Amino acid sequence: MYKSGKERFEKAGIDIYFPSKIEIEEDNNKIVVFRKALMCDVKSLYNLFSEYSKAGEMLPRSMIDIYVHLRDYYIAEIETDGEKEDKGYELVGACALSIVWENLAEIRSLAVKKPYTRKKIGTELIRKCLIEANFFKISKVFALTYKPQFFIANGFKIIEKSELPHKIWSDCINCVKFPDCDETAVTIEL
Ligand SMILES: CC(C)(COP(=O)(O)OP(=O)(O)OC[C@H]1O[C@@H](n2cnc3c(N)ncnc32)[C@H](O)[C@@H]1OP(=O)(O)O)[C@@H](O)C(=O)NCCC(=O)NCCS
């Protein structure tokens, strides 16, 4: 007999569909909230990725790609300054976990907005993705990245791209760089 989704989450003691928070001490103790992405985040996600892809720091993501994969995303948001009625939230980071196979998932589309980099927002986004991978009993998570040092700081190791199974390359056919992939492959065993 299957347990309900709610029961399974409670039993696993995890909160992947509920927010977590970190505090940025050096920025007036601003609180960054992490949660699953919603439809209202799509344009901000597109703008965040466009900015970095224009700078050549990540691959571009189309609106259709973001919509199709929306349920894969975690986002980080921060309350903006202003009087009560002007207060709002700004999307400052995002990361997606895409399941590839029974025991394999990919971290995609990781980005943290300037000036919020180097405040452990990327680290918390990865942590949420790895918790979710673990929940699905996925034993290996990989990423193709221009920032291997960030992933190494988060427990990943560099591998040869040829060590990744062929099935992951089906997605790459649509990549602007195909077949000359210049990213580094990193992986972590859970
Ligand atoms: C890469 C990126 C997501 C990192 O996010 P972040 O929130 O700044 O990272 P964190 O603060 O969690 O960093 C944790 C550790 O990772 C390492 N790290 C982070 N960014 C790094 C970088 N640019 N170069 C080398 N190491 C880095 C450091 O060891 C860092 O710890 P420290 O700040 O105490 O030295 C962010 O810089 C970014 O969005 N860059 C542009 C887009 C991009 O490159 N995306 C990745 C494509 S796969």
The ligand as an ORCA input file, in Angstrom:
! r2SCAN-3c Opt
* xyz 0 1
  C      28.601     29.846     -9.276
  C      27.570     30.481     -8.377
  C      26.234     29.810     -8.572
  C      28.012     30.307     -6.912
  O      26.978     30.737     -6.029
  P      27.333     31.489     -4.676
  O      26.093     31.691     -3.890
  O      28.121     32.686     -4.993
  O      28.283     30.427     -3.971
  P      28.559     30.190     -2.422
  O      28.603     31.485     -1.686
  O      27.587     29.177     -1.911
  O      30.021     29.550     -2.514
  C      30.450     28.459     -1.722
  C      31.902     28.189     -2.033
  O      32.056     27.795     -3.404
  C      33.284     28.329     -3.928
  N      32.967     29.292     -4.997
  C      31.822     29.987     -5.177
  N      31.898     30.754     -6.298
  C      33.121     30.533     -6.822
  C      33.784     31.028     -7.972
  N      33.221     31.912     -8.795
  N      35.047     30.583     -8.224
  C      35.649     29.686     -7.393
  N      35.053     29.184     -6.283
  C      33.806     29.594     -6.001
  C      33.988     29.002     -2.773
  O      34.802     28.036     -2.119
  C      32.805     29.392     -1.882
  O      33.150     29.542     -0.519
  P      33.798     30.965      0.003
  O      32.941     32.068     -0.553
  O      33.710     30.826      1.487
  O      35.194     31.001     -0.562
  C      27.431     32.000     -8.667
  O      28.689     32.616     -8.582
  C      26.835     32.310    -10.032
  O      25.626     32.370    -10.180
  N      27.688     32.515    -11.052
  C      27.240     32.865    -12.400
  C      26.460     31.742    -13.082
  C      27.220     30.450    -13.042
  O      28.425     30.407    -13.234
  N      26.476     29.359    -12.797
  C      27.043     28.052    -12.691
  C      26.870     27.372    -13.977
  S      26.818     25.627    -13.708
*
